[in-house]
Amino acid sequence: MTERRLFGTDGIRGVANEYPMTPDVVVRLGQAIAHYFSEHPPDNGSEHRTRILIGKDTRLSGYMFESGLASGITSMGANVQLVGPLPTPAISSLTTGMRADAGIVISASHNPYKDNGIKIFGRDGYKLPDSEEAQIEEYVFEDRPPRPDSEHIGKATRIDDAAGRYIVFLKNTFPRDLALDGLRVVVDCANGAAYKVAPAVLSELGAEVFTIGTNPDGTNINHECGSTHTKRASERVRETRADLGITLDGDADRVILLDEDGEVIDGDKILALCALHLKERGALAEDTLVATVMSNIALDRALEDHGIDVVRTQVGDRYVVETMREHGYNLGGEQSGHLIFNDHTTTGDGMIAALQVLAIMKRREKPLSELADVLEPFPQTLVNVTVSSKPPLEELEDFQEAVDDVEQQLGREGRVLVRYSGTEPVARVMVEGPDPDIVRGHAELLADTLRDAIGGTPS
């Protein structure tokens, strides 16, 4: 495969108004997307004008990129449907529900407001595979498609009831014989895309809801709130004596939960408790859970005693989804909180994950702290190193020698994982093992060695 120039592990991402997230690139991208899907119409034999849905989170730059994409798409003769700020999984759901040819999300997920990004869903609601993204890149840079004449340009319209449609969709993933009456729930929407829909869903299902991060101003998305900053939500859980805390990220495709004591329940624990519940009900497809290489090794050990296999993929929820689709699995996700319940949706959805856990709490009439006490994570240290370039790690001889030495010392009781972020100029060094002090020392040593090899800085 040729080197990718725009797309990373989760779409395109960068600082707004800096390459590649500039208006001119985004207009060309819109043209390329419209051309690609016009060249690949649905196989139903009818005459067809391409329709593309566009949603976004609450970043200030979202307006700029929404206009740029719409201009590029309509200039190629395709129509645009604008739904405004909605979670990434909402765009996936609405794309299929409204029979659109594609859905585009303008979001940089959990990143600061100055960043932004673009993700694309196909008409089936799944993120595009690498091969299709590569073809769109080709149209952006090399094989620029011709524009139609003025009589054949497309039009853009706004869909006013999109949020309501998604709220109904979410409620329909919750068991009809249950309600949330009697439960107190704190929800932190990170001043992001779920700031309206998440509280509405919980309230309409009967919960008493306490909110954080529901006043976006274009610049406060993910700022000291949401799934990457859980302190405020944890304090609010204890203050309100809530049964559960739900912390979402900026585009609400990931979730970190808090138990009734305000303690963090990460993606690994959520996956474990949901896998065990589905297994008991005979509903865990192939008795298998899909996780990434970042998930704690304790996840494998906790589930193998119950006859559940753990299949691992490279980092990125799209790779989890691809493995699930290929083999027919129905549960997978990441430690960071991207959780995919394939019986309900085609991508990570923080609210669907939270609703599944709430349903388990109601059925078992047990607190989340007890339900989530299913594994004891191995000590794990993650050190981020900001890098100015990303040379192949295997070519850094001194660093590889250091990695080999640490792996030899850990033996079968631990592991080392080093990778570059697909969305940030960062190398991530993770070490896992039985002793937290030793693990921390190994991770810091490897991070220092990597900085010396590349010229990086702490991040």
Buried (B, 14 or more C-beta within 10 A) or exposed (E): EEEBEBBBBBBBBBBBEEEBBBBEBBBBBBBBBBBBBBEBBEEEEEEEEBBBBBBBBBBBBBEBBBBBBBBBBBBBBBBBBBBBBBBBBBBBBBBBBBEBBBBBBBBBBBBEBBBBBBBBBBBEBBBBEBEBBBBBBBBBEEEEBEBBEEEEBBEBEEBEEBBEBBBEBBBEBBEEEBBBEEBBBBBBBBBBBBBBBBBBBBBBBEBBBBBBBBEBEEEBBBBEBBBBBBEBBBBBBBEBEBBBBBBBBBBBBBBBBBBBEBBBBBBBBBBBBBBBBBBEEEEBBEBBBBBBBBBBBBBBEBBEEBEBBBBBBBBBBBBBBBBBEEEEBBBBBBBBBBBBBBEBBBBBBBBBBBBBBBBBBBEEEEBBEEBBBBBEBBBBBBBBBBBEEEEEBEEBEEBBEBBEBBBEEBEEEBBBBBBBBBBBBBBBBBBBBEBEEBBBBBBBBBBBBBBEBBEBEEB
